[in-house]
């Protein structure tokens, strides 16, 4: 019997540099079998988050990112998906009439309303060069238009599936720096860090994800956060480039560093998108996935609020 795609399984609704869809089986296999709340402080496109929600719709999850427009888009997908779909349909219709003019007109906009701002991010993501998100020092999106014959700007089935999954699980979203996870994670929780990768060369330096760069000082600060989470009894996983500046920060116990080969999708030359060495760093399972004693695990997953009235991530955007 021919198998059909289950449109109710949510997938990332944006293409994100460094997305983890290609190595999801490896990452999920390396996850502990049991843990409390799942925390992802660099949620990006959400491939890992949606994978968790697909396997356990009741999983307790907290997702955050310093990109306020991205977090706003997740909240909009969760709470106002039908309004978002209608806005994307309007973008799609206008783009078909005069793609180049319309793309650059939208890129120059700065909408203040929630749905329009979220729709703009998805529209630009689907039509810009390589799905890249990059802003200049003033925080303005500056990626040129991509070369697409027929970009899929509106994927209503997947947006509705993502909305249903986010609502069912009560995922808590926050626009915040990664260090804020220290205030929320408890013993037995799982924390996955997927920060902007440390460059392996000057040409590979990509730090325009937000107005502020992710510097080597931030990398060292992240390593310190990982150590503090380890001391508090959390399970920690970190993905990054296979750079000496990264691995040197995790040489001691209890850190285990595993090297993998993966493609990178932001190189302008497709021939240079394969064969890159990356590392997955964990503080558990040095010899087996359940090497850490079961006593440190939380007996039952905690639930987090599905709605946060007046949540902090919305305030700076003056939404209406």
C-alpha positions in Angstrom: 0.0 0.0 0.0 1.4 3.4 -0.9 2.1 5.6 2.1 0.9 9.2 2.1 2.3 12.2 3.9 0.6 13.0 7.2 -0.1 16.7 6.9 -0.9 16.8 10.6 2.7 16.2 11.6 4.1 19.7 12.2 7.3 20.8 10.5 9.3 24.0 10.7 7.4 26.8 9.0 10.6 28.8 8.2 13.9 27.8 6.7 16.7 28.7 9.2 20.4 28.8 8.8 21.9 25.9 10.8 18.5 24.1 11.0 18.7 20.6 12.3 16.3 18.6 10.2 19.0 16.7 8.4 20.5 15.4 11.7 17.3 15.0 13.7 17.5 11.2 14.0 21.0 11.5 15.5 20.1 14.3 17.9 16.9 12.6 19.1 18.7 9.3 19.6 21.2 11.1 21.8 18.5 12.6 24.0 18.0 11.1 27.4 15.1 8.6 27.5 13.5 10.6 30.4 13.7 14.3 31.4 11.5 17.0 32.8 10.9 20.2 30.9 12.6 20.7 27.5 14.4 24.1 27.1 15.6 25.4 23.8 17.2 28.9 24.2 18.1 29.2 20.4 14.9 27.8 18.9 15.5 29.1 15.4 13.4 27.1 12.9 12.2 24.7 15.6 13.1 21.4 14.0 14.0 19.8 17.3 11.1 21.3 19.1 8.5 20.1 16.6 10.2 16.7 16.6 9.6 16.5 20.3 6.0 17.7 20.0 5.3 15.1 17.3 6.5 12.2 19.5 4.9 13.5 22.7 2.1 16.1 22.3 2.0 16.6 26.1 5.7 17.4 26.5 6.5 20.4 28.6 8.6 22.8 26.6 10.1 26.3 26.9 11.5 27.9 23.8 13.3 31.2 23.6 15.4 33.3 21.2 16.9 36.7 21.1 15.2 37.4 17.7 12.0 39.2 18.8 10.4 38.9 15.3 10.9 35.1 15.3 9.4 34.7 18.7 6.5 36.9 17.7 5.9 34.7 14.7 5.8 31.5 16.9 3.2 33.2 19.1 1.2 34.2 16.1 1.3 30.7 14.6 0.1 29.4 18.0 -2.6 31.9 18.7 -3.8 33.5 15.4 -2.9 31.1 12.6 -6.0 31.8 10.4 -5.3 35.5 10.4 -1.7 34.8 9.6 -2.6 32.5 6.7 -4.9 35.2 5.2 -2.1 37.8 5.5 0.3 35.4 3.7 -2.2 34.8 0.9 -2.3 38.6 0.3 1.5 38.6 0.2 1.5 35.7 -2.2 -1.0 37.3 -4.6 1.0 40.6 -4.7 4.3 38.8 -5.2 3.0 36.9 -8.2 2.2 40.2 -10.0 5.6 41.9 -9.6 8.0 39.8 -7.5 11.1 42.0 -7.4 9.3 45.3 -6.7 7.1 43.7 -4.1 9.9 41.9 -2.3 12.0 45.0 -1.8 8.9 47.0 -0.8 8.1 44.5 1.9 11.7 44.3 3.0 11.7 48.0 3.6 8.5 47.9 5.7 8.4 47.9 9.5 4.8 46.8 10.4 3.7 47.2 14.0 0.7 44.9 14.1 1.3 41.4 15.2 -0.1 39.4 12.3 1.5 41.7 9.7 4.8 41.5 11.3 4.8 37.7 11.5 3.5 37.4 7.9 6.4 39.7 6.8 9.0 37.4 8.4 7.6 34.3 6.8 7.1 36.0 3.4 10.7 37.2 3.4 12.0 33.9 4.6 10.3 32.1 1.7 11.5 34.6 -1.0 14.9 35.9 0.1 18.2 34.4 -0.8 18.6 30.9 0.7 16.1 31.6 3.4 18.8 33.5 5.3 17.9 35.8 8.2 20.4 38.7 8.5 20.1 42.2 9.8 22.4 45.2 9.7 23.7 47.3 12.7 20.4 49.1 12.8 18.4 45.9 13.0 17.1 46.2 9.4 16.6 43.0 7.3 19.1 43.3 4.4 19.1 39.9 2.5 18.6 40.2 -1.2 15.8 38.4 -3.1 16.4 34.8 -4.0 16.0 33.1 -7.3 12.9 31.0 -7.0 10.6 29.8 -9.8 7.6 29.2 -7.6 8.2 29.8 -3.9 5.7 28.3 -1.5 4.7 31.3 0.5 1.5 29.8 2.0 1.5 26.3 3.5 -1.7 26.4 5.4 -1.7 22.7 6.3 1.6 22.9 8.0 0.9 26.2 9.8 -2.3 24.7 11.2 -0.5 21.6 12.3 2.2 23.6 14.0 -0.5 25.8 15.6 -2.3 22.7 17.0 0.9 21.2 18.3 2.0 24.4 20.0 -1.5 24.9 21.6 -1.8 21.3 22.7 1.5 21.2 24.5 1.4 24.7 26.0 4.8 25.7 24.7 6.0 28.7 26.6 7.8 31.3 24.3 10.1 34.1 25.4 12.3 36.6 23.7 15.4 36.5 25.9 19.2 35.9 26.1 20.2 32.3 26.5 21.5 32.9 30.1 17.9 33.4 31.3 17.5 29.6 31.1 19.3 29.4 34.4 16.3 31.0 36.1 13.9 28.4 34.8 15.6 25.0 34.3 15.5 22.6 37.2 17.2 19.3 38.1 16.3 16.7 35.6 15.3 19.1 32.8 16.8 18.9 29.3 18.5 22.0 27.7 19.5 22.0 24.1 21.7 24.9 22.8 22.1 25.5 19.1 23.7 29.0 19.0 25.2 30.8 15.9 28.1 28.6 15.0 31.6 29.7 15.8 33.4 30.5 12.5 36.0 28.1 11.3 37.4 30.9 9.0 36.9 34.6 8.5 34.8 33.9 5.4 32.5 31.8 7.5 31.8 34.4 10.1 28.0 34.8 10.3 26.9 37.1 13.2 24.1 39.1 11.7 21.3 37.1 13.2 20.4 40.0 15.5 21.7 43.5 15.9 24.3 42.3 18.3 27.0 39.8 17.2 27.5 36.4 18.9 31.1 36.8 19.9 33.8 34.6 21.4 33.0 36.2 24.7 29.4 35.0 24.3 30.7 31.5 23.5 32.6 31.5 26.8 29.6 32.8 28.6 27.5 30.0 27.1 30.1 27.5 28.3 29.8 28.9 31.8 26.0 28.6 31.6 26.4 25.0 30.6 28.6 24.3 33.6 26.1 25.9 35.9 23.3 23.9 34.4 25.4 20.7 34.9 25.9 21.6 38.5 22.2 22.0 39.0 21.4 18.5 37.7 20.2 19.4 34.2 20.9 17.4 31.0 22.7 19.6 28.5 23.3 19.2 24.8 25.2 21.8 22.6 25.7 21.8 18.8 28.5 23.9 17.3 31.2 23.9 14.7 34.2 21.7 15.1 36.5 24.6 16.1 39.3 24.6 18.6 37.7 27.6 20.3 34.6 25.5 21.0 36.0 22.1 21.9 38.7 23.6 24.2 35.9 24.9 26.5 34.5 21.4 27.0 37.6 19.2 27.5 37.0 18.2 31.1 34.5 15.9 32.8 31.6 15.5 32.5 31.6 16.7 28.9 31.5 14.3 26.0 32.3 15.7 22.5 31.1 13.8 19.4 32.2 14.9 15.9 29.8 14.6 13.0 29.7 15.5 9.3 26.8 17.7 8.2 25.8 20.0 5.4 25.5 23.8 5.8 22.8 25.4 3.8 23.9 29.1 3.8 26.9 28.8 1.4 26.2 30.5 -1.9 27.9 27.6 -3.7 26.0 24.3 -3.3 29.2 22.3 -3.8 30.6 23.8 -0.5 27.5 22.9 1.6 28.6 19.3 2.4 31.3 17.7 4.4 31.6 20.2 7.3 32.6 18.9 10.7 30.4 19.8 13.6 30.3 18.7 17.2 27.6 17.6 19.6 28.6 18.1 23.2 26.7 16.5 26.2 27.2 16.3 29.9 25.5 12.8 30.1 25.8 9.4 28.5 29.6 9.3 28.1 29.4 5.5 27.8 25.7 5.0 27.2 22.5 7.1 26.9 21.4 6.3 30.4 24.8 6.5 32.1 23.5 9.1 34.6 21.6 7.8 37.6 17.9 7.7 37.4 17.5 9.6 40.7 18.4 12.9 39.0 15.4 12.7 36.6 12.1 14.3 37.3 9.4 11.7 37.9 6.7 13.4 35.9 7.1 16.2 33.3 6.1 19.6 34.5 3.6 21.6 32.5 4.1 25.3 31.7 1.4 27.9 31.0 0.0 27.8 27.5 -0.7 31.5 27.6 1.1 34.3 29.3 -1.1 37.4 29.4 1.0 40.5 28.8 4.1 38.4 28.2 7.4 40.3 28.1 8.3 39.3 24.5 5.3 41.2 23.1 5.8 44.5 25.0 8.7 46.0 23.0 6.7 45.6 19.7 3.7 47.7 20.6 1.4 45.3 19.0 -2.2 46.0 18.1 
